[in-house]
Amino acid sequence: MSRSGHSIFWGIILLLFGVLFLLDNLGIMYFNFWGFIGGWWPVILIVLGISIIFKRKS
């Protein structure tokens, strides 16, 4: 993934979490961050690891 593609990816992730937190604060949608991350943290670590490996090779 190129440098700009990497930045876009993390920007979208942050934007998504920001929208989810905002909807939760407004009472429109319930979002439990720790419950969400609790099931997905291994996948997140794997994706981060792969991203770092490919970043170093390029």
LUMDRENTI-39316 format. One line per 5 residues: number of its first residue (from 1); their letters; for each residue z, y, x of C-alpha. Coordinates in pm, whole numbers. Last residue first. Example, Ala and Ser with C-alpha at 12.3 -4.5 7.8 and 13.67 -1.06 7.14 Angstrom:
2
2) sa) 714/-106/1367 | 780/-450/1230
end
This chain:
58
58) skrkf) -38/-116/844 | 187/-405/944 | 509/-203/911 | 431/-93/554 | 337/-449/459
53) iisig) 679/-577/566 | 864/-287/402 | 686/-340/69 | 753/-713/82 | 1124/-643/133
48) lvili) 1135/-386/-147 | 963/-628/-385 | 1206/-907/-293 | 1508/-679/-335 | 1385/-566/-678
43) vpwwg) 1331/-927/-782 | 1686/-1015/-679 | 1820/-708/-865 | 1654/-797/-1196 | 1926/-958/-1407
38) gifgw) 2208/-724/-1314 | 1968/-429/-1297 | 1925/-426/-1673 | 2292/-489/-1752 | 2385/-225/-1498
33) fnfym) 2149/28/-1654 | 2244/-33/-2018 | 1986/157/-2219 | 2037/227/-2590 | 1754/427/-2746
28) iglnd) 1741/750/-2942 | 2104/844/-2876 | 2006/1155/-2681 | 2186/1025/-2371 | 2005/688/-2397
23) llflv) 1666/856/-2435 | 1743/1069/-2128 | 1854/765/-1926 | 1531/581/-2016 | 1317/884/-1932
18) gflll) 1487/923/-1593 | 1450/553/-1520 | 1076/571/-1590 | 1034/886/-1382 | 1215/727/-1089
13) iigwf) 989/420/-1108 | 678/639/-1140 | 776/841/-834 | 849/523/-642 | 497/394/-709
8) ishgs) 334/732/-644 | 507/758/-306 | 390/409/-208 | 36/491/-316 | 46/808/-104
3) rsm) 159/611/202 | -96/337/142 | 0/0/0
end
